[in-house]
Amino acid sequence: MKRTLRVLSEAEAELQSAATWYQEKRPGLGIEFVAVLDRAFESILENPEACPVWRADRPYRRRFLKRFPYVVFFGIDAASVEIVPVAHAKRRPDFWLDRRH
C-alpha cells in the first residue's frame, strides 16, 4: 500500500513564505525552491525510512534540501507521511515541536 502525503497547514505556510522570500530575492528562485521541495517530498514518499530519525526522543525523521538551507521534518505511519514543518536549518529549527503529529 502506497502512503499518502499530508502537509500540515503550518508547514504549507512556511514553504509558501520561503518561496515568496526567494522569489523576491531573484525572479525564478522561488520556483526553484518549490521544485527542490517537491523532489524531496517525492523522495520521502518513495522511501521514508531512508531518512534518519531526528532524535531518539522524537518520532520524526528529517530530510535536508539540496541547495537550500531547509529541513523537512516528517512523521510516518502505515498509511501516510505527514510533513510537520519546513524549517530553516539555521534559524531555530526546533520551533515547531509543540505541533501535533
C-alpha positions in Angstrom: 0.0 0.0 0.0 1.4 3.4 -1.0 1.4 6.0 1.7 -0.3 9.4 1.2 1.4 12.7 1.8 -0.1 15.2 4.2 1.3 18.6 4.8 0.3 20.4 7.9 -1.2 23.9 7.3 1.7 25.5 9.2 4.2 23.7 7.1 2.4 24.8 3.9 2.5 28.4 5.2 6.3 28.0 5.9 7.1 26.7 2.5 5.0 29.4 0.8 6.7 32.1 2.9 10.2 30.8 2.0 9.2 30.5 -1.7 8.0 34.1 -1.7 11.1 35.3 0.0 13.4 33.6 -2.5 11.2 34.8 -5.4 11.6 38.4 -4.2 15.4 38.0 -4.0 15.7 36.7 -7.5 12.9 36.0 -10.0 12.6 32.3 -10.6 14.4 31.3 -7.4 11.1 30.8 -5.5 10.0 28.4 -8.3 13.4 26.5 -8.0 12.9 26.3 -4.2 9.4 24.7 -4.7 10.8 22.3 -7.3 13.5 21.1 -4.9 10.9 20.7 -2.2 8.6 18.7 -4.5 11.5 16.4 -5.3 12.3 16.0 -1.6 8.6 15.2 -0.9 8.6 12.6 -3.7 11.8 11.0 -2.3 10.3 10.9 1.2 7.2 9.2 -0.1 9.1 6.6 -2.0 11.3 5.6 0.9 10.7 7.5 4.2 12.7 5.0 6.2 15.8 6.1 4.2 15.8 9.4 6.1 17.4 9.4 9.5 15.4 9.7 12.8 15.9 13.2 14.0 16.2 12.5 17.7 15.7 9.3 19.7 13.1 11.0 21.9 11.1 12.4 19.0 9.1 10.3 16.4 10.3 12.4 13.5 12.6 11.9 10.6 14.3 14.6 8.6 15.4 15.3 5.1 17.7 18.2 4.2 17.0 20.0 1.0 19.7 20.3 -1.7 20.8 23.8 -2.5 18.6 25.5 0.1 19.2 25.6 3.9 15.9 24.0 4.8 15.0 20.7 6.6 11.7 18.8 6.1 10.7 17.1 9.3 8.1 14.4 9.0 6.3 11.5 10.8 5.3 8.3 9.2 2.7 5.6 9.9 1.4 2.7 7.8 -0.9 4.9 5.7 0.8 8.3 5.5 3.7 10.6 5.7 3.0 13.9 7.5 5.1 16.9 6.9 5.2 18.8 10.2 7.5 21.8 9.4 9.6 23.0 6.6 12.2 24.7 8.8 15.2 26.8 8.0 18.2 24.8 9.2 20.0 27.7 10.9 17.1 29.7 12.4 15.6 27.9 15.4 15.0 24.6 13.6 13.1 23.2 16.6 10.4 26.0 16.8 7.7 23.6 15.7 7.9 21.0 18.5 4.6 21.9 20.0 2.7 20.9 16.8 0.6 17.8 16.9 1.5 14.8 14.7 
